[in-house]
Amino acid sequence: MVARIGEPEVIEKAVYYNENKVREGVAVCIAENNFLKRYDQLSLRDKLQRFNLLTELNPGVKKHTLHISLNFHPSEKFTHDELRDIARDYMEGIGFGSQPYLVYEHNDSGHPHVHVVTSSIRDDGTSINFHNIGRKESSIARKAIEKKYQLIEAERQLKEERDAVRPLNVEKLQYGKTQTKNGIARVLAGVLDKFSYGSLSELNALLSLYNVKADPGETGGRINRNRGLIYRMIKESGAHIGKPIKASSLPKKQTLSFLEERFEKNARKSPRDIKRVKGAIDWAMVSSPKSLAQLSELLKEMQVRMVQWRNDQGFVYGLTFVDMFNKAVLNGSDIDKEYSAKKILEKCGLDQHEQPLPGKGLSPHPGALQAGEEQGHEAGLEFTTDERREQQAKDSLLDILLDLGQKQKRLPWELRHDKKNGKNKSQNR
């Protein structure tokens, strides 16, 4: 069992994240502790009021929320009763057994897991110190639970995840240290037949992770007119370096026609791949990353890499996600229109130059906790027209929450404050 504890946040945000998943049909609340009603009788208002009453007892505590995910091996199956027992034992093990908490089972990824939301403020107004809880109490509690319930150990689970991305045995090319043609040939042999990609831009997002680019030439140029293709070594910035290599001169002749057969085959995205990447992005966004680089690091923990697309002026205009676990490449629009570059930047309070928007904080608003991207190293690469389109915002939980706030004559904390305190790093335990 792998336990991950998110960066402390406001309680509303953690609740909204899980309730939005419930609303989407990919999660269900299965347990509660120290509430006046059973979990299946609690309304959203009941949940928020219970936590907010504690917050008001000690307003000086700014970081009072724990949002925990308990992740199990894909081969393990559980009933709701078993998940409740595991969550209870874990919360007791970390010293939160008497605290009010909610347990949600999620089914939006390829492995069973639950999320637990709780507050560190006790009913008498005192606060539980949870500094370094992931390194101390969490580790001890996790190992005890693994033994009691005969679960697959976290070390084995994490090793299998690492091994799932290791068989490629492909290294990032470095100019001057790698012979260009042989290096490019090794990268292509290692990834072309193993990943699912549906366009040249998606392939280039994947190849960019290894400092390689497939180049069809400038529009109207000789290479482009003749439907040729060359491969280039690129710098981290995306700039070309070294001698271009003709596709036809490579051992397997990975030409444009060769690639187009794969584009057609992979044009339709797998629901399984979309589900996994979407779940990884949603969880990463819970930690409120303040930059694309921070968001990238959070996703790397879940074996998802991100490529950022910028034009010559430096504007971010597209996202591509590379799932190293399922070997799939997806654009933001493949997941949902809310995952476009424009929407994600807005939710992070950034403009297209990755600068804070005027008057904006750096936290996504409740009900729109979906997004992701990597700190860019792809400058001026080709991207699909669909990714440039401005997307319409879909209906979200925000409307419901705003309406609830009006009825309570009290807006959620996030809607009344813009700025967030503290660092935004995810702990992977």
Secondary structure, DSSP 8 states (H G I E B T S, - for coil): -EEEE-----HHHHHHHHHHHHHHTSEEEEEEES-SS-GGG--HHHHHHHHHHHHHH-TT-S--EEEEEEE--TT----HHHHHHHHHHHHHHTT-TTS-EEEEEE-SSSS-EEEEEEESB-TTS-B---TTTTTTHHHHHHHHHHHHTT---HHHHHHHHHHHHSTT------BTTB-HHHHHHHHHHHHTTTSB--SHHHHHHHHHTTTEEEE--STTSHHHHTT--EEEEE-TTS-EEEEEEEGGGSTT---HHHHHHHHHHT-S--HHHHHHHHHHHHHHHTT--SSHHHHHHHHHTTTEEEEEEE-TT--EEEEEEEETTTTEEEEHHHH-GGGSHHHHHHHTTB-TTS-B-TT--SS--TT----------EES----HHHHS-------HHHHHHHHHHHHT---HHHH-----S----EE-
